[in-house]
Amino acid sequence: MTGPAPSDGGDHGLVDIAVIGGGINGAGIARDAAGRGLKVLLCEKDDFAEGTSSRSGKLIHGGLRYLEYYEFRLVREALIEREVLLASAPHIIWPMRFVLPHSPEQRPAWLLRTGLLLYDHLGGRKQLPASRSLDLARAPEGAPLHPEFRRGFEYSDCWVDDARLVILNLIDAAQRGASILPRTRALRARREGGAWLLEMQGEDGLTQMVRARALVNAAGPWVQDVVQGVAGQNSAQSVRLVKGSHIVVPKFWSGPQAYLLQNSDRRVIFVNPYEDDLALIGTTDIPYDGRAEDVAIDEDETTYLLEVLRRYFRTPPQASEIIHAFSGVRPLYDDNTDNPSAVTRDYVFEVQGAHDTPPLLSIFGGKITTYRRLAEQALQRLGPWFPAMASAWTARRPLPGGDVGGTFGDFVSGLARDYPALPFKLIQHYARLYGTRARQLLGPAGASVDLGRHFGGAFYEREAAYLRETEWARRPADFLERRTKHGLHLAPAERSAFENYV
């Protein structure tokens, strides 16, 4: 099954692993486990990726600044994963070059160059070009910057559509037999008869039950709520919630490059091309002690981001030009570090249960780049309970739609030849979001009129139906903000009309 099933109550019987949490870690574990022959169920209280996993900086990266905190193992693992993920999903992950203007007040040039050389080689880089020095007074990348920034560096990392990465993992899990339940809240779990008895409730109010040989707590910011409130356990570990906010403005420079800006507080701000003609700017790092559901950007964060832009760019955007903003809560493993920016982005597992007791595995921390490796290690920790489980496999298999063969550009050209009457920009949109699944979506469509009602921008009824049928989309934000970014390109009246349609 690749799409949604209605919440019908009842008993799901016995599964090997029940996963609580439909963010990137839960989705990755469900996919990996299903591919190893385990019977899997995943439940998520909201829409998939509705929390942290759709509110990231949209990067698959090693974390250049983590080298300053001596996180060499994490950076190396992330750089290795960057290559693996780029190969597995070239439709939603692609290379991006980052320009780092030298600001001598923050870090000396020799330190930046040394860090970039280490970054180039720490993970065995194969697909991406190496870093290089730039004369910003002459290079076109320096044109939008203030003239005092005369020296800089350029390096490679990757862009990712974070929410789609979650969905693709869940689609693959479902195709391999996993039961995937959106908007289904884990109410309570208890050990009974050699298994966990997990009680869940769908948005229709009906109760569902499943018995599981192992319970995986991948609830992100709500990990401790699941340990204590659902499973009735105590934990020796904890997470530290850190708020990260981003703003979206019209793109205000020429060229495909992104920028990495050093600030006076030693933080760094990413300024990335976004959705062709927009820019994504962030992030902030602020301790957060409220409800994760209530997180939102505040005026001080907006001012902070705009001030960094003013320091570097000749014509920075103004507050009135912000067209969208979002905040996310990062559930970082609490390593007792005072500075929120220095808190480790590594992850820690806690397994509760002896070998003759059904285990509860809880995940503390992590980052989107290392989710696949985290899933492998999570299943390795559960290995004693599943001795017949197959070996790791996800490093060698593309995600759904990622089997483009050759280069992504060649794939787009081939899709355009197959659908010559469709606008090329529309072809690019379908290729980017769906990869080889685009042909399944388009079917025999010969022209735009065959795609049904036009909601605005590049959004047609055919795509909305496909998202409903194959990707669990139900509410307007599922379609407009997470499965796609159409919401950024619709006029208010167009958005309202689509909401009425849904």
N, C-alpha and C positions, 0 to 999 in steps of 0.2 A: 504494500500500500504506500503510495507516495503523497497522499493528501489527507485531509481531515476526516475523522469519523465522528459521528454525533456522540455526545455524552449520554449514555443510556443506562447509567447505574449498573448495579449488579456486581458480580464477582469475576475478577480477571484470572482466577486460578493461581497456580504457582509459577513464579518466574525465578530465574537465577539472580538477577540484579534489578532492583527498583532504584531509579535515580530521581532524586528530588532536586529540581532546578533546571530550567531550560535556557541557561546562558551558555557561553562558549565552552566552559569546562564540562557541564552536564551533557551537552550535545556531543562533544568529542568523546566522552567516555561511553555514551550510548552507542555511537557509531562503532567504536573500536570493539566493544564487547559483543555487539550483534555480529560483527564480522568474524569473531572468534568462535561462533557457534553457540553463544550463550543466549538464553531467552531473556529479553530486556523489556522493561516498562519505564517510561520517563513521564513525570508529571511536572507541570509548571503552573504556578498560581495565576500568572498573568499571560500576556502574549510572550512568545519566544523572543529573547534578546531585549525585552522591554526595559530592563534595568541597566546594569553597567555595560553589557555587551553591545549595546547600540549607541553608547555615549562616550566612546573612546576617541582618541585622536586619529583613528583610522589608519594606523601604521602597523606594518609588520617590520620590526626593526630590532637591532641588537641592543639598543639603549646606550648610545654613545656616552651620555653623561654618567651612566652607572660605573664606568671605568674609574671615575673620580672617587667612588666609594669602594673600590677594590672588589667589585662584584664580577670577577673574571669568569667564574664558572657559569654564572647566569648569562653573561654577555655572550660567551662562546656557544652555549646551548641555543640562545636566541638567534645567533648568526647562522648556525647550522640549520635551524628550523626555517629561517628566512628562505634559504635555498629550496628546502623540501616543499614548503607551502607554495612558493612561486611556481614550481613545476606542477603542483597538483591542482591549482586553480588559477590559471593565467587569465581567466575572464574577469575575476573579481580582485585579483592581486596583480599589480604591475610595478615595474621599477620607477623610481623617482630620484632625481638628483637634488641634493640639498646644498645651498650656499650658506656658508658660515662666515659672516664678516668678522674680521679680527677687531676686537675691542680690548686694547692693552690694559684698560682699567680692571678687567675681569680676569683674564688668563693670558700668560705670555704666548707668543706665537710658537715657540719651540714646544710648549706643552701640548698645544692643539695639534701640531703636526705629528708629534710622537703618538698621541692618542689615536689619530686617524690611521697612522701606519699600523698600529696594533689592531685597530678595528678592521682594517683591510685583510689581515692575515689570521686573526684569532679563530675564525670559524671556517677556514678553508674555502674562501670565496671562489666561485666558479663562473656564475652567470652575470654578475654585475661588474661594471667598470670600477677601477680603483679610484682612490681619492687623488686630488691634485691641488696645487696652489693656484690662486687667481690674482691677477692684477686688476682690481676692481675699478681703477681709474680708466682702464682700456676695455676690459671685458664687458660684453653687453649685460651680463648679470649684475654689474655694478651701477648701471644707469639709473635705476629707481632709488638708489641709496644716497644719503648725504655724502658730499665730497670728502669729508674727513675719513670715511671708511675706504681706504685705498688698497688694503690687502685683505685677502680672504682665502677660504678653502672650499672645495666642493667634494662631496662624497655621496655614496649611494645607499638608499634603503628602499623600502617598498610601501606602496599604498594598499589599503584593503577596504572593501565594503564590509564592515564588521558585522552588521546584522545579517547580511546574506551569507557570511561565513558560517554563522550559527545555523541558518536554515538549511544550507547544503549538507551540513553534517547530519541534521535530523532527517532530511530526505533520504540520505544514504542509509541511515540507521533503520528507517521504516522499510526501505526496499529490502533490507536484510532481515526483516521479520520483527523489528521492535514495535511495541505499542507506544504511540506518542500522544500525550494528552495535554493540550494547551488549556489554560484557564481552569485548571483542576488543582485545587489546594490540598496539600498534605495536612490532614487534621491531627492524627495521632498514630503512633506506631508502638507496638510492644512485641517482645519475643514470646512466641507461643508455639509449642510442638516442633521445635527445631528450626523455626523460620521466623522472620519478621511478619507480623500482620499489620499492614498499612491501610489505614482508612483515609479515603480522599473524598473531596466534594467538588463536583463540577459547577459551572456558573448557573446551571439550571436547578441547583439545590439538591440534586440527587446524590446519594452516597455510593461510592464504589470501594471495593475491597480488593486487595491483592496480597498474596503471600509471597515472600521473597527470601531466598537463601542468603542474600546480602543486601544491605541498604547503603546507598551512596548519597551523601549529603553534599551537593554541589550548589548550595543556595546563595553563594556569594555574600553580599552584605547581610543576608539573613541566616548565615551558617549557624550562629549560636542560637538563634530562635528555633532552628530545627533540632539541634542537639538537645536543648533543654525543653522547649515547648512541645515538640512533636514526639521525640524519642524518649524524653524523660531521663536524659543522661546528664552527667557533669563532664566538663572538658577542662583539660589542663592548658589548652591553647586559646588564643583569642585573636580577633581581627581588629585592626585599627582603621576606622573609616576616614578617608581623605576625599574631599570634594575637588573635582576638576571640572572647570567650565570652559566653554568655547563660544566664540561668536562667528557668525557668517556674514560676510559683506561682499559687495561686487568686487571682482578681481581688479587690482589697481596697479599691476605691472605687466609687462610683456614677457612672453617666454614660458616654457613648461616647468621651469625650476621652482622649487620651494626654497624657503629661507629658514634658518635656525638662528635665532637671536639670543645673545647673552644679555641678561639683565644685571643690574647693579646688586641684586640680592643673590646672585650666583645661580639663579634659576635660568632655564632656557624656555623660549617660546617658539613654537612652530607656526609658520605662515605658509600654508599649503594651497595649491590650486584645488578647486573643489567644483564638481559638476560643471566643468568646462569654463563657465564665465563667472564663477564665484571663488571666494577664498575662505578657508577655514583657519581660524586663529585660536591658539590655546597651547597649553592649558594652565590653569591655576592649580595650586596645591594648598588646600586649606583644611585643617582638622575639622571634622564634622561629627556632631553628636546628636543630630536629630534623627527622625525617621527617614530611612533611605527613600521611601516613596515620596517624600516631600521636598527633595533636593531641588534647588533652583538657583540660577545665577543671581548675584546681587550687584548693586551699583558699584561697589568698591572693586569687584572683579572686572567689570566692564571698563572702569577707569584705568585699572592696572594694565590691562591688555592694550588699550588704546595709547597709553603713555609709552609703552615699549615700542609700538609702531612709530610714534612721533619721533622717538629718539633716532631711529634708523632710516626712515623713509622720507623722501622729499614731499610726496603728496599722500600722506596716510589718510585712511578713511576717518570720517567723523561719526559720532554716536548716532546721528540721525540716519546714517547709511546702513546700520545694522538691520538685516532682514530676518535673522533667526539667531537664537542662542539656545544652548542646552547645557545641562550639568549632569554629571554622573558621580556616583559614589564608588570609589575603589576600595574593595575589602582587602587591605594589605595585611599581611601577617605582622602581628605586633611584636617587633623586636626591641621595643623600649627605646627607640631612637627619638631624640627631641625634635629634630628637624623633619617635617612631613616629607620634604623632597628627598631626604636621605633614607627613609624607611624602605626596607628591602622590597623588591618586586619579585622575589623568589616565592616559592610555595612550600607548604608543609602539610603532610598527611598525618591524621590521627586515626588509628584503627582501634576500636573498642570491641572486644570479644575474643575469647579463647578459640582454639581450633575446633572445639566441639560445640561452640556457641555461634549463632549467626552474627556476622560482623556488622558494625556500623563504621563506614569510612567517611571521614569529614575532611574537606579541603579548605585550607586557610591560605589566602593569598593567590598569587599567580598573575600572569599577564597574557593578553590575547596571542602574542607571538608564540608562546611556548605551550599552548593548550594541547596540541597533539602529543607532545612528549609527556606532558602531565598525565594525559589519559593512559598512555602506555605504562607509566610508573604506577598509576592508581591500580590498574589491573594486575600489575606485578605484585603489588601489596596484597591483593586479594587471591593471588595464586594458590596459597595453601588450602583455600576452601574450594578451589576449582582445579584440581590437578590435571584434569583432562582437557583444559582450555587450550585452544590453538595458540600459536605464537603471534607476536606482533606483526602487523601487515600494512598499516595505514601509510607508512613512508613510501610505499611503492605504488599506491593506487590513487588515481585522480579523484577529486570530488565531483559530484554530478555536474555535467556540463564542461568539465575541465579537460576532457579528452579531445582537444582541438587538433592534435597532430601538427607538426611543423610550428610555425610562428603564429601568434595571435593575429597579426596583420594579414597573413595568408588566409586564415579562417574567415575573417571579416570580408575579405575580397570574395571568397567562395560563396558566402551567404548572400552577398550583394548580387552575384551572378545568378543565384537561384531565385532571387526575388527582385528582378530588375525594375519593377514598377513601384516599389516602395522607396521612399526618400532615404538617401544614404545615412542621414543622421538617425533615422528611426532604426535602420539596420544596426548601426553602431550601438544604439541603446539596447536592443534585444541581445546582441552579441555579448555586451559587457555584463548584463545581469544574468543571462541564462546560458551562455556558451552554446554547446551543441544541443541543449534542450530548446533553443530558440526555434528549431525546425518543428519540434513537437507543438510549441505554442502557436506558430504561424500556420501550420498545416498547409492547406491549398490556397491561402490568401494570395491573390494576384495584385491587389492594389489596396490603398488605405481604406477605401470604402468597404472592403471585405472584413475589416477589423472591428466593425460595429460602431457604436456611439463614441464620439470623440469628446473626451472630458476636458481637453486642453493640453497644451504642450505636446509631449510624445505619448500621452496616455489614452489608450483606446479600450473599449469594452472587452475585446478579446483577451487582453492581458489581465484585466480585472478578474475575468472568469477563470483564467488559468491559475491565478494566485489563490482564488477561493478553492479551486478543485485540487490543487497539488501542493499548496504551501500553507494551509491552515489559516489564511487571512479571513477575518470576519468583520472587524471594526474599521472605520475609516483610517485610523492611524496605522493599522497593520499594513494597509495598502500604500499609503502616502508617505510614511515616515520610515518604516523598517524594511518591508520587502522592496520598496523603491524609494526614491527621493523626489517623486513627482510633486509632492506637496510644496517643494521650494519653487516650482515653476508654474503653479496654477494661480490665477487671480482669485481673490476672495470669493467672487461669485461662482467661479468654476469649482472651487473647493466645496462650497456650500452645495452646489448641484450634485457633486459626487457623493457627498455625505448623505444627501436625500436618496440617491440611487441605492446606496448600501442599505 
